[in-house]
Amino acid sequence: MPFFALSILLQILCVVHLIRNNGNKLWLTAIIFLPLAGSAAYFLFEILPGLQGNRHMRYAKKKAVEKIDPERRIRQAKENIKLTDSLANWVELADALAANGRHDEAALQYGEIVVEPHGNSDGIMFKYARSLFETGDAARAWDIMEPLEPASVNSENNQRQLLKARILSELDRDNEARDIHANIVDKIAGIEARGHYAALLLKMGEKILAKEQLEEIIEAGKRMSRAQLDEDRPIYEWAASNLKQL
């Protein structure tokens, strides 16, 4: 009975959606005469794509796909290169490698890209520096980041500043890193930037300020969706652990 009721509910949902959106009337025939299969097909091809336009739905789907098949984006990028040997496709491959945590390979790929015509844009140079930093080469990363002009988009510029702060901290230029962190920590969504700032403050022995940042991380984590928090869970748990010790 529950299954039957669910199928009826799905059928009604599909019919209402079809009428409200003035959809193809052939769907109505399929929904009526093939209630389960027709409704399921309509939901899959007509309703679900609309839901995927929602930012939270896209985020959840993206994370689910990454967990199930983390190499999918890399494979797709390689296939695209076979079809079209373009700079954009090589950049996508480097981006996919970086997103997968394979920064050694990504850095090599970016290194080949930036010597190509039009391959040394500030955006690509930033990605190159980020992968170099993740491989432990903070000095080379700084040589790339230092001359970059501020990005025209605030969110992109904040990410560049965050990387600069992290590099400076790694190079033990803590006061410079602290100034950058203090300026951007409230401008970047999520808890990653605040986590790096708190770690720097602990490194510098500024426990009172570090505690404030750790408390902010815990409060922000409580407001995040489960999907969002899962990505930053190591930061959240690190903050909780360190807060107990202060």
N, C-alpha and C positions, 0 to 999 in steps of 0.2 A: 504493500500500500504506500509507504513513504516514497519508494522509487517511482510509482505511478503518479503520485501527486507532484513529485519533482519534475517529471517529464511534462505534465500538464502546465506547470508553472513556467517551464522553459518555453513551451509552445506559445503561451500567452505573451510572455516577454518578447519573443521574436516577432509576433504579429503586431504588437503595439509599436515596437521599434520600427518595423517595416512601414506601417501606416504613417507614423510621425515624420519619418524621413523620406516619404514618398518613394520608396524603393521599388525595384523591379517586381512586377506582379507575378512573375514566374516563381519567385521565392514563396509567395503565398500558397501556390499550388503544392509546392514541395513540402511546406510546413504542415498543410492540412492533410494531405494524403500519405505523407511519410513522416508522421509526428516526431519520432525520435531522431531518425537520420536527417530529415529535413531541417529540424530545429537546430541540431548539433552543427550541421554544415553552415546554416545561416549565422549562428553565433560565431563560428570560427572565422568566416570570411567577411562578415559585415559588421558585427558588434565588436569583436576583439580588437581589430585594427584601430578602432576609435578609442578604445580604452588604452591602447599602447601609446596614444598621443599624450596621455597623462604622465607628467614627469616622474611621479613615484612608481607608476607601473613600468615605465621604461627602465628605471633604476633597478627595480626588483628583478625584471626579466634579464637584464644585462648580467647581474650578479649570479643569477641561477644558471645561465648559460656558461659563465666563466667557471663555475664550480663543477659543472657536469663535463665540460670539454674545454679546459683551459688553453689548449693549443689551437682551437678553432680559428681564431683571428689570425694567427701566424700562418696557418695553412692557406687560408683564404688570400692573404697578402701575397704569398708565394705563387698561388695560382694566377692572381691578377698580373703579376710580373711576367709570367709566361705568355699571357695574352697581350700585354702592353708594357714594354720596357721603358717606363716613364719615371721621372724624378718623383712624382707624387706617389707612385706605387712603392718605390724604394723607401720613401719616408714612412709610408704606412707600415711597411715591414719592420722598420726600426722602432716605430711607435708600439707595434704589437709585441716585439721582443721586450721592450722596456716595461710595458704593462704587465707582462708575464714574469717580471723580475729577472730576466736574462740580460742584465745590464752590461756584462762583458761583451756579449754579441751585439747588443744595441749600440754600445759606444763605438765598436769597430765599424758598424754600418753607418752611423752618423758621421764618423770620420771620413768615410769614402764619399758621403753625400756633400759635405761642406766644401770640398775642393772642386765640385762640379759647378758649371755656370748656373747662377740663380739658386745654388744650394746653400749659400751662407747667409740666409736671412736671419734676423735676430731670433725669430721663433724657433728655427731649427738649431741655431747655436745654443739657445737656452736648453733645449732637449739634450743636445750633445753634452753640455756641461753637467746636467743633472745625472746622466748615466755615468759620466766620468766620476762624479762625486760618489755615486752609489757603489762604484768599484773600489773606492778608497783613494782615488787620485784627486784630493782636494786642491792641490796646488795648480794643476792643469785646469781644473774646473774654474778656479778663480781667475786665471788668466783669460778665460773665455768670457766670464760673466762681468768682470770689472768694466770693460769698455762698452757694454751694451746700453743703448739708450732706453729710457723708460717706455714701456708698452703704452699704446694709445688707449687700450681698454684697461680699466682699473683692476678688474679681477686678474687679468694676465700679469699686470705689473706687480700686483701683490704677491703672486706666486714666484715671480722673479726675485722680489725682495726677500721672500722667505728662503729661497735657495741661497741667496747671498749671505743671509744671517747664519744659516747652517754651515756654510763653507767657512765663514769667518770664525765661528766657534771651533770648528775642527782644526783651524790654523792657530788656535789659541789667541785670537784677536777678540776676546770676549766683550770688551766694552763697546766696540763697534757693532758686534752682533746684538748686544743687548739693546742698543739704541734702535736698530732696525726692527727687532722683535716688538719692542714697546709701541712702535708706530703702526704696525700692521696687524697685531694680534686680534684686535676687535673688528678688523675689516675682512677677515677670511672666515667663511662658513666652516662648520665642523670643529673638531677638537685637535686636529693634527698640529696646526700652527701653535696653539696654546700648549700642547704637549712639549714641543721643541723649546718653547720659551721657558716653561717650568723646568725642563732639564738643564737649560743654561743657567737659570737662577740658582738651582741646587749646586751646580758645578762651581758657581761663584760664591757660594756660601750665603746667599741672600734668602734665608729660610722663610722669613715672614712674607716676602713677595712671592716666593715659590708656593707657599701654602695657599695664597689667594688664587693663584692660577690653577692649582690642583683642585681646589674647591669649585672653581668655575667649570673645569672639565667634568667633574662628577655631576653637577647640576645640568650642564648641557647634555650629557649622556642620558640623563633621565628623560629629557624631552625628545630625544631622537627615536626614530622608528627602529624596529628590530633589524631591518635590512641595513639601515645606515650604520647602526651601532656595531653590527657584525664586522664590518670592514675596519672599524677603528677600535675594536674590542681590546687588542693588545695595549693601546694607548690608555684606554679607560681603566683597565686592570692595573697597569703600571701606576697610573695616577692614584688609584685607590690604595695600592700597597704603600706608596711613598707618603701619602697623606697620613696613614696610620703611624708612621715613624716620626712625624713632626710634632 
